[in-house]
Amino acid sequence: MSKPKLLGLGLLSVGGVVGFIVGGGPAGIVFAAVCLIVGLVLIARSVATGTGPASSDARTTHPAHLQTRVLVLLKDVHARPQRGGKLQEIRDPNESDLEFEVFANCWLVSETKLPLRIIEGPQLTLKASDGSTRVGERITGDLENWTLGDLVKDKWDTGIFRLDQERISELNTTEPLVCGLPREGWLHFRIRNVSPSEFRAGTMELSIKDSLSSTHVGIASESLHLPGKIWPSLAKGVSAGRNGGAAPGL
């Protein structure tokens, strides 16, 4: 409490006590009145200058102090091993010279009232069973070169396989996240120096950091496909092989 207000309250108290002791005499009444007036003036001055207690309506929480919440979901993860820029088949689960092209289908939704920007990430991390960690290198702007699909036999000639393609779009990480509006898309990463067995046994996490400095993490559980169903984009109708021919990209 401020000094002017304390002094004002003190004068109000003194005036009341003196008036009670002296009684109804002129001197007592005048002294008590003076104390009351001066005390009220000091209290009014304290409130007017803002030194009094703040009202509850004036108390606001700075946005930086808010606890934000963003759900991060890894719906589907497809990984394709490659070496020297060419996709490879997995022949030895302990091969250590492979690179993995990792495509993650992600879903984000903010539960925070304020719009949130993503200021760091998304970052993909693979934690191996031995405690080591590999951080994926993010690759942007190339998803038009890849499709999600599967090899299907030709209806009329079972010796021919065709690729049933579905285009994938990149997750928007530039626009702010708005409360309650889910956002879905794909992310492309490259992970090096890990064997297929380590890749399958590891724990994969995707993390983002929002504009209020909170970090949000999602974990891939059983949605990891190795080898995955992501393929280099092919012209429509191109066959993948005949009588056991090689799959595209291998």
Backbone as numpy.savetxt, mean C-alpha at the origin, in Angstrom:
# Nx Ny Nz CAx CAy CAz Cx Cy Cz
-3.16 26.07 32.15 -4.00 27.26 32.15 -3.12 28.50 32.15
-3.53 29.59 31.46 -2.70 30.79 31.33 -2.70 31.61 32.60
-1.65 32.45 32.75 -1.53 33.30 33.93 -2.67 34.32 34.02
-3.07 35.03 32.93 -4.19 35.97 33.04 -5.46 35.30 33.53
-5.72 34.10 33.05 -6.95 33.44 33.50 -6.85 33.04 34.96
-5.67 32.54 35.39 -5.50 32.20 36.80 -5.72 33.41 37.70
-5.15 34.55 37.27 -5.31 35.77 38.06 -6.77 36.20 38.11
-7.47 36.07 36.99 -8.88 36.43 36.95 -9.70 35.56 37.87
-9.45 34.25 37.82 -10.19 33.35 38.72 -9.88 33.65 40.18
-8.59 34.01 40.43 -8.22 34.36 41.81 -8.96 35.59 42.29
-9.07 36.61 41.45 -9.79 37.83 41.83 -11.27 37.56 42.05
-11.84 36.70 41.23 -13.25 36.34 41.44 -13.44 35.68 42.80
-12.53 34.81 43.15 -12.62 34.12 44.45 -12.44 35.10 45.60
-11.41 35.97 45.47 -11.16 36.95 46.53 -12.37 37.86 46.71
-12.93 38.32 45.59 -14.08 39.21 45.69 -15.24 38.56 46.39
-15.48 37.28 46.07 -16.59 36.58 46.71 -16.36 36.40 48.19
-15.11 36.04 48.56 -14.81 35.81 49.99 -14.91 37.11 50.78
-14.32 38.20 50.23 -14.34 39.49 50.96 -15.76 39.98 51.10
-16.54 39.83 50.05 -17.93 40.29 50.15 -18.69 39.53 51.20
-18.39 38.23 51.33 -19.08 37.44 52.34 -18.67 37.85 53.75
-17.32 38.12 53.94 -16.82 38.46 55.28 -17.27 39.84 55.70
-17.09 40.79 54.80 -17.41 42.18 55.18 -18.90 42.37 55.34
-19.66 41.61 54.59 -21.11 41.74 54.69 -21.64 42.74 53.68
-22.75 43.31 54.00 -23.42 44.19 53.05 -23.00 45.64 53.13
-21.91 45.96 53.86 -21.45 47.33 53.94 -21.00 47.89 52.60
-21.01 49.20 52.43 -20.61 49.82 51.16 -19.19 49.46 50.74
-18.25 49.46 51.67 -16.86 49.17 51.32 -16.72 47.75 50.82
-17.37 46.80 51.48 -17.28 45.41 51.07 -17.89 45.18 49.70
-19.03 45.85 49.49 -19.70 45.67 48.19 -18.86 46.24 47.06
-18.26 47.43 47.30 -17.45 48.07 46.27 -16.21 47.22 45.97
-15.52 46.75 47.00 -14.31 45.95 46.78 -14.63 44.66 46.04
-15.70 44.00 46.47 -16.09 42.75 45.80 -16.43 43.00 44.34
-17.11 44.10 44.07 -17.51 44.41 42.70 -16.29 44.66 41.82
-15.30 45.40 42.38 -14.07 45.67 41.63 -13.35 44.36 41.29
-13.25 43.47 42.29 -12.57 42.18 42.05 -13.29 41.37 40.99
-14.61 41.37 41.05 -15.37 40.60 40.07 -15.18 41.15 38.66
-15.23 42.48 38.54 -15.09 43.10 37.22 -13.71 42.83 36.63
-12.66 43.06 37.44 -11.29 42.85 36.94 -11.07 41.38 36.59
-11.61 40.50 37.44 -11.46 39.05 37.16 -12.12 38.66 35.86
-13.32 39.15 35.60 -14.02 38.83 34.36 -13.30 39.39 33.14
-12.73 40.60 33.30 -11.98 41.19 32.19 -10.76 40.35 31.84
-10.04 39.88 32.85 -8.85 39.06 32.60 -9.21 37.74 31.94
-10.31 37.12 32.40 -10.73 35.86 31.80 -11.14 36.07 30.34
-11.91 37.14 30.10 -12.33 37.42 28.72 -11.13 37.68 27.81
-10.12 38.39 28.34 -8.94 38.68 27.56 -8.16 37.40 27.24
-8.13 36.47 28.22 -7.41 35.21 28.01 -8.05 34.41 26.88
-9.39 34.34 26.88 -10.08 33.58 25.83 -9.93 34.25 24.49
-10.00 35.60 24.48 -9.91 36.32 23.20 -8.55 36.18 22.55
-7.50 36.12 23.33 -6.14 36.01 22.77 -5.73 34.58 22.49
-6.62 33.62 22.78 -6.31 32.23 22.46 -5.46 31.54 23.48
-5.27 32.13 24.66 -4.45 31.48 25.68 -5.27 30.58 26.58
-6.58 30.59 26.42 -7.42 29.71 27.20 -7.42 28.32 26.61
-8.17 27.41 27.21 -8.19 26.03 26.73 -8.87 25.93 25.38
-8.36 25.07 24.49 -8.93 24.91 23.16 -10.19 24.05 23.25
-11.17 24.42 22.43 -12.40 23.64 22.39 -12.13 22.32 21.69
-12.99 21.33 21.97 -12.80 20.01 21.38 -12.96 20.05 19.87
-13.77 20.99 19.34 -13.97 21.09 17.90 -12.71 21.55 17.19
-11.81 22.23 17.91 -10.60 22.78 17.28 -9.49 21.76 17.19
-9.67 20.60 17.82 -8.61 19.59 17.82 -8.71 18.77 16.55
-7.68 18.81 15.76 -7.65 18.05 14.50 -6.41 17.17 14.47
-6.53 16.07 13.77 -5.41 15.15 13.61 -4.72 15.42 12.30
-3.43 15.67 12.36 -2.68 15.93 11.13 -2.66 14.66 10.28
-2.85 14.79 8.96 -2.87 13.59 8.11 -1.68 12.68 8.29
-0.52 13.25 8.62 0.68 12.43 8.76 0.57 11.46 9.93
-0.39 11.73 10.86 -0.53 10.88 12.02 -1.57 9.78 11.81
-2.22 9.78 10.67 -3.24 8.77 10.41 -2.60 7.41 10.17
-3.26 6.38 10.64 -2.84 5.02 10.34 -3.59 4.57 9.09
-2.87 4.36 8.02 -3.50 4.00 6.76 -3.59 2.48 6.63
-4.51 2.05 5.79 -4.69 0.62 5.55 -4.98 0.40 4.07
-4.13 -0.41 3.45 -4.31 -0.80 2.06 -4.16 -2.31 1.97
-5.16 -2.97 1.42 -5.08 -4.41 1.22 -4.30 -4.70 -0.06
-3.32 -5.57 0.03 -2.49 -5.97 -1.11 -2.69 -7.46 -1.32
-3.20 -7.82 -2.49 -3.49 -9.22 -2.77 -2.76 -9.66 -4.04
-2.00 -10.75 -3.91 -1.38 -11.38 -5.07 -2.31 -12.50 -5.52
-3.12 -12.22 -6.53 -4.13 -13.19 -6.95 -3.53 -14.34 -7.73
-2.54 -14.05 -8.54 -1.99 -15.08 -9.43 -0.55 -14.68 -9.77
0.36 -15.64 -9.68 1.77 -15.39 -10.01 2.24 -16.45 -10.99
2.74 -15.99 -12.14 3.25 -16.91 -13.16 4.74 -16.62 -13.37
5.56 -17.66 -13.31 7.00 -17.50 -13.47 7.48 -18.36 -14.62
8.34 -17.78 -15.45 8.93 -18.50 -16.58 10.45 -18.40 -16.48
11.14 -19.54 -16.43 12.62 -19.50 -16.38 13.20 -19.15 -17.73
14.30 -18.41 -17.71 14.98 -18.07 -18.96 16.49 -18.06 -18.74
17.21 -18.14 -19.83 18.67 -18.04 -19.79 19.10 -17.35 -21.08
19.88 -16.29 -20.96 20.35 -15.55 -22.13 19.23 -14.94 -22.95
18.14 -14.56 -22.29 17.04 -13.94 -23.00 16.09 -14.91 -23.66
16.27 -16.24 -23.47 15.40 -17.23 -24.08 14.76 -18.08 -22.98
13.46 -18.29 -23.13 12.75 -19.11 -22.16 13.25 -20.54 -22.20
13.33 -21.16 -21.02 13.91 -22.49 -20.90 12.93 -23.45 -20.22
13.08 -24.72 -20.52 12.40 -25.76 -19.77 13.20 -26.04 -18.50
12.51 -26.49 -17.47 13.18 -26.86 -16.22 13.57 -28.33 -16.30
14.84 -28.57 -16.44 15.34 -29.95 -16.52 15.98 -30.39 -15.20
16.52 -29.46 -14.46 17.16 -29.77 -13.18 16.63 -28.78 -12.14
15.96 -29.25 -11.10 15.40 -28.33 -10.10 16.44 -27.55 -9.32
17.71 -27.94 -9.44 18.77 -27.25 -8.71 19.62 -26.34 -9.59
19.20 -26.12 -10.83 19.93 -25.19 -11.70 19.96 -23.81 -11.06
21.14 -23.23 -11.03 21.26 -21.94 -10.34 21.56 -20.78 -11.28
21.69 -21.07 -12.59 22.05 -20.00 -13.53 20.83 -19.50 -14.32
19.63 -19.75 -13.80 18.43 -19.31 -14.49 17.96 -17.95 -13.95
17.29 -17.23 -14.80 16.57 -16.03 -14.39 15.08 -16.32 -14.52
14.30 -15.74 -13.64 12.87 -15.99 -13.67 12.11 -14.71 -14.04
11.35 -14.82 -15.11 10.42 -13.75 -15.46 9.15 -13.99 -14.64
8.84 -13.07 -13.75 7.72 -13.24 -12.83 6.63 -12.22 -13.16
5.43 -12.73 -13.36 4.28 -11.88 -13.68 3.24 -12.06 -12.58
2.93 -10.97 -11.89 2.03 -11.03 -10.74 0.75 -10.26 -11.04
-0.38 -10.94 -10.90 -1.67 -10.29 -11.01 -2.05 -9.76 -9.64
-2.11 -8.43 -9.50 -2.25 -7.80 -8.19 -3.60 -7.09 -8.06
-4.03 -6.97 -6.82 -5.28 -6.30 -6.50 -5.04 -5.43 -5.27
-5.32 -4.14 -5.39 -5.13 -3.18 -4.30 -6.45 -2.51 -3.97
-6.69 -2.28 -2.70 -7.85 -1.48 -2.30 -7.50 -0.75 -1.01
-7.78 0.54 -1.00 -7.49 1.38 0.18 -8.72 1.44 1.07
-8.49 1.36 2.38 -9.54 1.53 3.37 -9.35 2.83 4.14
-8.57 3.73 3.56 -8.28 5.02 4.19 -9.06 6.12 3.47
-9.68 7.02 4.23 -10.55 8.03 3.63 -9.79 8.98 2.72
-8.55 9.31 3.08 -7.76 10.22 2.25 -7.22 9.47 1.03
-7.14 10.13 -0.14 -6.47 9.51 -1.29 -5.00 9.25 -0.97
-4.50 8.10 -1.39 -3.12 7.71 -1.09 -2.36 7.48 -2.39
-1.18 8.08 -2.49 -0.29 7.82 -3.62 0.71 6.73 -3.23
1.16 5.98 -4.20 2.22 5.00 -4.00 3.54 5.69 -4.27
4.35 5.87 -3.22 5.60 6.61 -3.38 6.81 5.70 -3.49
6.67 4.44 -3.05 7.75 3.46 -3.20 7.15 2.11 -3.55
7.82 1.41 -4.45 7.32 0.12 -4.88 6.43 0.29 -6.11
5.76 -0.80 -6.45 5.71 -2.08 -5.79 7.06 -2.82 -5.85
7.35 -3.54 -4.76 8.59 -4.30 -4.68 8.26 -5.76 -4.41
8.85 -6.63 -5.22 8.63 -8.07 -5.07 9.86 -8.69 -4.41
9.63 -9.46 -3.35 10.72 -10.08 -2.60 10.47 -11.57 -2.47
11.51 -12.35 -2.73 11.44 -13.80 -2.55 12.33 -14.17 -1.37
11.72 -14.73 -0.33 12.46 -15.16 0.84 12.64 -16.67 0.79
13.88 -17.10 0.62 14.17 -18.53 0.50 14.13 -19.21 1.86
14.04 -20.53 1.83 13.94 -21.30 3.08 15.20 -21.19 3.93
16.35 -20.85 3.31 17.59 -20.72 4.08 17.76 -19.33 4.70
16.75 -18.49 4.54 16.78 -17.15 5.12 17.28 -16.07 4.19
17.81 -16.45 3.04 18.30 -15.45 2.09 17.11 -14.78 1.38
17.39 -13.60 0.82 16.33 -12.80 0.20 16.77 -12.35 -1.18
15.89 -12.47 -2.16 16.11 -11.93 -3.50 15.04 -10.88 -3.77
15.48 -9.74 -4.25 14.56 -8.66 -4.59 14.41 -8.62 -6.10
13.18 -8.63 -6.57 12.93 -8.63 -8.00 13.21 -7.28 -8.64
13.73 -7.33 -9.84 13.93 -6.11 -10.64 12.64 -5.83 -11.40
12.04 -4.69 -11.16 10.78 -4.40 -11.83 11.02 -3.97 -13.27
10.20 -4.49 -14.16 10.26 -4.16 -15.57 8.92 -3.55 -15.96
8.93 -2.36 -16.49 7.70 -1.64 -16.79 7.55 -1.42 -18.29
6.30 -1.25 -18.70 6.00 -0.85 -20.07 6.17 -1.90 -21.13
6.24 -3.20 -20.74 6.47 -4.23 -21.76 5.37 -5.29 -21.81
4.29 -5.11 -21.06 3.29 -6.17 -20.98 2.51 -6.37 -22.27
2.62 -5.42 -23.19 2.00 -5.63 -24.49 2.71 -6.74 -25.26
3.91 -7.10 -24.83 4.67 -8.17 -25.49 4.39 -9.54 -24.90
3.50 -9.61 -23.90 3.20 -10.87 -23.23 1.70 -11.10 -23.18
1.31 -12.36 -23.14 -0.11 -12.70 -23.02 -0.28 -13.82 -22.01
-1.47 -13.91 -21.46 -1.84 -15.01 -20.57 -2.63 -16.01 -21.41
-2.25 -17.25 -21.35 -2.95 -18.22 -22.18 -2.50 -19.64 -21.94
-3.07 -20.54 -22.74 -2.76 -21.95 -22.60 -2.74 -22.58 -23.99
-1.99 -23.66 -24.11 -1.96 -24.40 -25.37 -3.18 -25.31 -25.46
-3.89 -25.23 -26.56 -5.06 -26.07 -26.77 -4.91 -26.80 -28.10
-5.43 -28.01 -28.15 -5.37 -28.78 -29.39 -6.34 -28.23 -30.42
-5.90 -28.28 -31.66 -6.77 -27.85 -32.75 -7.98 -28.79 -32.82
-9.15 -28.22 -33.07 -10.37 -29.01 -33.08 -10.35 -30.08 -34.18
-9.73 -29.74 -35.31 -9.78 -30.64 -36.46 -8.50 -31.47 -36.63
-7.41 -30.96 -36.12 -6.14 -31.68 -36.26 -5.48 -31.71 -34.89
-5.58 -32.83 -34.18 -5.07 -32.92 -32.81 -3.56 -32.88 -32.72
-2.89 -32.91 -33.87 -1.44 -32.79 -33.86 -0.96 -31.36 -33.80
-1.90 -30.42 -33.90 -1.54 -29.00 -33.87 -2.06 -28.37 -32.58
-1.21 -27.63 -31.93 -1.58 -26.90 -30.72 -1.62 -25.41 -31.03
-2.64 -24.77 -30.52 -2.75 -23.33 -30.70 -2.77 -22.65 -29.33
-2.29 -21.43 -29.33 -2.22 -20.68 -28.08 -3.46 -19.80 -27.93
-4.23 -20.09 -26.90 -5.40 -19.29 -26.58 -4.94 -18.10 -25.75
-4.88 -16.91 -26.37 -4.23 -15.76 -25.76 -5.23 -14.80 -25.11
-4.78 -14.19 -24.04 -5.55 -13.14 -23.37 -4.58 -12.03 -22.98
-4.84 -10.84 -23.45 -3.93 -9.72 -23.17 -4.00 -9.33 -21.70
-2.88 -8.84 -21.20 -2.80 -8.41 -19.81 -2.38 -6.94 -19.77
-2.89 -6.22 -18.78 -2.59 -4.79 -18.66 -1.86 -4.52 -17.35
-1.03 -3.48 -17.37 -0.16 -3.17 -16.24 -0.94 -2.46 -15.13
-0.58 -2.78 -13.89 -1.20 -2.14 -12.74 -0.86 -0.66 -12.72
-1.85 0.18 -12.53 -1.65 1.63 -12.45 -1.11 1.98 -11.07
0.12 2.45 -11.01 0.74 2.83 -9.74 1.00 4.33 -9.64
0.46 5.10 -10.57 0.70 6.55 -10.58 -0.49 7.34 -10.02
-1.71 6.88 -10.30 -2.89 7.57 -9.79 -3.11 7.24 -8.32
-3.61 8.20 -7.52 -3.85 7.93 -6.09 -4.91 6.83 -5.91
-4.75 6.08 -4.83 -5.75 5.08 -4.46 -6.88 5.78 -3.71
-8.11 5.53 -4.14 -9.28 6.14 -3.53 -9.98 5.10 -2.66
-10.43 5.52 -1.51 -11.02 4.61 -0.53 -12.16 3.79 -1.15
-12.05 2.47 -1.02 -13.12 1.58 -1.44 -13.15 1.22 -2.90
-12.27 1.81 -3.72 -12.26 1.52 -5.15 -11.10 0.56 -5.45
-11.37 -0.71 -5.74 -10.29 -1.67 -6.01 -9.59 -1.37 -7.31
-8.32 -1.73 -7.36 -7.51 -1.54 -8.57 -6.78 -2.85 -8.86
-6.87 -3.28 -10.11 -6.29 -4.57 -10.48 -5.41 -4.41 -11.71
-4.37 -5.20 -11.78 -3.48 -5.18 -12.93 -2.30 -6.12 -12.71
-1.40 -6.14 -13.70 -0.25 -7.03 -13.67 1.05 -6.26 -13.47
2.01 -6.94 -12.85 3.35 -6.39 -12.66 4.36 -7.42 -13.16
5.46 -6.93 -13.74 6.50 -7.80 -14.29 7.80 -7.57 -13.52
8.39 -8.65 -13.04 9.66 -8.58 -12.33 10.61 -9.65 -12.89
11.89 -9.46 -12.61 12.90 -10.45 -12.96 13.71 -10.77 -11.69
13.79 -12.06 -11.38 14.52 -12.51 -10.20 15.69 -13.38 -10.65
16.87 -13.07 -10.15 18.09 -13.77 -10.55 18.65 -14.59 -9.38
19.58 -15.49 -9.74 20.37 -16.25 -8.77 19.51 -17.06 -7.81
18.58 -17.81 -8.38 17.76 -18.69 -7.56 17.42 -19.92 -8.40
17.45 -21.09 -7.77 17.13 -22.32 -8.48 15.62 -22.55 -8.49
15.12 -23.40 -9.39 13.68 -23.69 -9.40 13.17 -24.23 -8.07
13.96 -25.10 -7.42 13.51 -25.65 -6.13 13.43 -24.57 -5.06
14.41 -23.66 -5.04 14.37 -22.55 -4.08 13.20 -21.63 -4.38
12.95 -21.43 -5.66 11.85 -20.55 -6.06 10.51 -21.11 -5.57
10.32 -22.41 -5.76 9.04 -23.02 -5.37 8.87 -23.03 -3.85
9.98 -23.21 -3.12 9.89 -23.34 -1.66 9.87 -22.00 -0.94
10.19 -20.92 -1.66 10.29 -19.61 -1.01 8.94 -18.95 -0.78
8.99 -17.86 -0.02 7.81 -17.04 0.25 7.91 -15.75 -0.55
6.89 -15.46 -1.32 6.91 -14.28 -2.18 6.03 -13.19 -1.59
6.59 -11.98 -1.48 5.87 -10.85 -0.91 5.89 -9.67 -1.87
4.79 -8.95 -1.91 4.71 -7.71 -2.67 4.41 -6.58 -1.70
5.21 -5.52 -1.73 5.04 -4.42 -0.79 4.96 -3.09 -1.52
4.19 -2.17 -0.94 4.13 -0.79 -1.42 4.22 0.14 -0.22
4.66 1.38 -0.47 4.72 2.40 0.57 3.89 3.58 0.12
2.95 4.03 0.98 2.04 5.09 0.57 2.58 6.47 0.94
1.84 7.51 0.55 2.29 8.89 0.73 2.27 9.34 2.17
1.74 8.54 3.09 1.80 8.85 4.52 2.80 7.93 5.22
3.72 7.35 4.41 4.87 6.58 4.90 4.50 5.26 5.57
3.35 4.71 5.25 2.98 3.38 5.75 3.28 2.34 4.67
3.78 1.18 5.09 4.11 0.10 4.17 3.05 -1.00 4.27
2.63 -1.51 3.12 1.59 -2.52 3.07 2.12 -3.72 2.28
1.86 -4.94 2.78 2.47 -6.15 2.22 1.39 -7.19 1.92
1.54 -7.84 0.78 0.71 -8.98 0.43 1.60 -10.19 0.18
1.12 -11.39 0.51 1.92 -12.61 0.40 1.22 -13.57 -0.56
2.01 -14.13 -1.49 1.49 -15.14 -2.40 1.49 -16.49 -1.69
0.36 -17.14 -1.66 0.28 -18.42 -0.95 0.33 -19.59 -1.93
-0.82 -19.96 -2.47 -0.87 -21.12 -3.35 -1.14 -20.72 -4.80
-0.89 -19.48 -5.13 -1.22 -18.99 -6.47 0.00 -18.90 -7.38
1.08 -19.62 -7.04 2.31 -19.56 -7.82 2.34 -20.68 -8.86
2.56 -20.29 -10.11 2.62 -21.26 -11.20 4.03 -21.26 -11.80
4.69 -22.41 -11.75 6.03 -22.56 -12.34 6.12 -23.93 -13.02
6.21 -23.98 -14.35 6.19 -22.83 -15.26 4.79 -22.23 -15.36
4.75 -20.94 -15.65 3.48 -20.24 -15.70 2.87 -20.26 -17.10
1.73 -19.61 -17.21 0.98 -19.57 -18.46 1.07 -18.19 -19.11
2.21 -17.55 -18.93 2.50 -16.30 -19.62 3.40 -16.62 -20.80
3.05 -16.11 -21.97 3.76 -16.42 -23.20 4.12 -15.13 -23.93
5.19 -15.18 -24.72 5.44 -14.05 -25.61 4.26 -13.87 -26.56
3.90 -12.64 -26.82 2.75 -12.36 -27.66 2.97 -12.89 -29.07
2.00 -13.66 -29.58 2.06 -14.23 -30.92 0.93 -13.68 -31.76
1.13 -13.71 -33.08 0.05 -13.31 -33.98 -1.09 -14.31 -33.85
-2.30 -13.83 -33.94 -3.48 -14.67 -33.78 -3.48 -15.79 -34.81
-3.71 -17.01 -34.32 -3.81 -18.15 -35.22 -2.51 -18.86 -35.47
-1.40 -18.39 -34.92 -0.12 -19.08 -35.12 -0.13 -20.39 -34.35
0.28 -21.46 -34.98 0.30 -22.76 -34.31 1.57 -22.90 -33.49
1.47 -23.67 -32.41 2.60 -23.85 -31.50 3.45 -25.05 -31.87
2.98 -25.89 -32.72 3.79 -27.05 -33.08 2.94 -28.16 -33.63
3.55 -29.16 -34.20 2.83 -30.28 -34.79 3.54 -31.57 -34.38
2.70 -32.52 -33.94 3.24 -33.83 -33.56 4.34 -33.71 -32.53
3.99 -32.99 -31.45 4.96 -32.88 -30.35 5.97 -31.79 -30.55
5.70 -30.82 -31.46 6.63 -29.71 -31.65 6.78 -28.88 -30.41
7.81 -28.05 -30.37 8.12 -27.27 -29.17 7.08 -26.19 -28.95
6.84 -25.87 -27.69 5.94 -24.78 -27.33 6.60 -23.46 -27.66
5.81 -22.41 -27.92 6.38 -21.12 -28.28 7.19 -20.54 -27.14
8.26 -19.89 -27.50 9.09 -19.23 -26.49 10.10 -20.15 -25.86
10.09 -21.44 -26.17 11.05 -22.36 -25.56 12.12 -22.72 -26.56
